[in-house]
Amino acid sequence: MRKLTLALLAVLALALVAVAAGCGSDGGGGTGTSTATGGATAPPQTTASSGSQIVSNPDNAKTTVTVGSKNFTEQKVLGEVYAQALAAAGYKVNTELNLGDEKTALKALNDGQIDGYPEYTGTALLSFFNVPTDKLPKDPAAAFDQVKADFAKDGIAALPPTPFTSSNEVALTQEKAKALGVTNISDLKGKAQNLTLYGTPECRQRLDCLLGLEKVYGLKFKKFVPVDPALRHEVLEKGQADVSIVFTTDPQNKRDNLVLLKDDKGMFPPYNSTFLVKQSFLDQAGPDLQKTVELVNKDLTAANMQELNARVDLDKKTPEEVAKEYLQESGYVK
């Protein structure tokens, strides 16, 4: 039964650091609109996870921040994490979660419907800046630097990213992978024409999804079926899909013991999450906005992000509840 808490992970991490030091080693869902207001918190203190508690600044109450997100679990959790953290820092905060796909979310940012939202570096490179797949940076830092520079030209600040990366993955059940004899994406060549692929609606137009599988790997599937992000695993479980596009941090991957095919041609870039905000709004909001986002990003590792997603998708908690747990367990708020 999966029930590993972030607090336990933090304790284990400290223990490992202590052992490493001793050995002389070198030291690694709910949706909709809501409103929150920040209140006073205790002074900074050291915590088991990453350090400082968020401190409320009364000056921030002059600024209202509307945080958005795209339309799947991880995005809603991230949106709530940032919203609640900024409220703790004293900002007045609204949320506009579940906006839709990446183009819808970016339009909402540019139109002033929202002030910021989390976006993935790889998604930005492919969907917004049309970087050819053979020119994509493979290093997460290089990918972020390129995204930051490209967004800056449009007056958008990309804040320092999360430790975790959440890539697209080509997933099959153990039984299907064994029957086909596949471990790499390229192994689907000569087999894809007999297979049905499921993915989110935008997958059809994305170079890190169906278009890339066709262009980079030369795969032609029998049929592509668009599906709601929440159903990408269910269609595999029910046998409706032979192959489904999932995310690295989906908790169902472990629960269902799925086979994630190796991207042996390097089609998928890094997908660390960066909080996007208009530079003009960032300047107006003051330094606490970026400081708060960077602070709560510190513990958003792949393991922790998968755990947070699991609390929503498997434990059936709301993103709002899970974000609150994350901030408390990590020591950012009381």
Secondary structure, DSSP 8 states (H G I E B T S, - for coil): -----HHHHHHHHHHHHHHHHHTT-------SEEEEE----------SSSS------GGGGG-EEEEE--SSHHHHHHHHHHHHHHHHTT-EEEEE----SHHHHHHHHHTTS-SEEEEEHHHIIIIIS---GGG---SHHHHHHHHHHHHHTTTEEE----S-B--EEEEE-HHHHHHHT-SBGGGGTTTGGG-EEEE-GGGGG-TTTHHHHHHTT----SEEEE--GGGTTHHHHTTS-SEEEEETT-THHHHTT-EE-B-TT------BEEEEEEHHHHHHH-HHHHHHHHHHHTT--HHHHHHHHHHHHTT---HHHHHHHHHHHTTS--
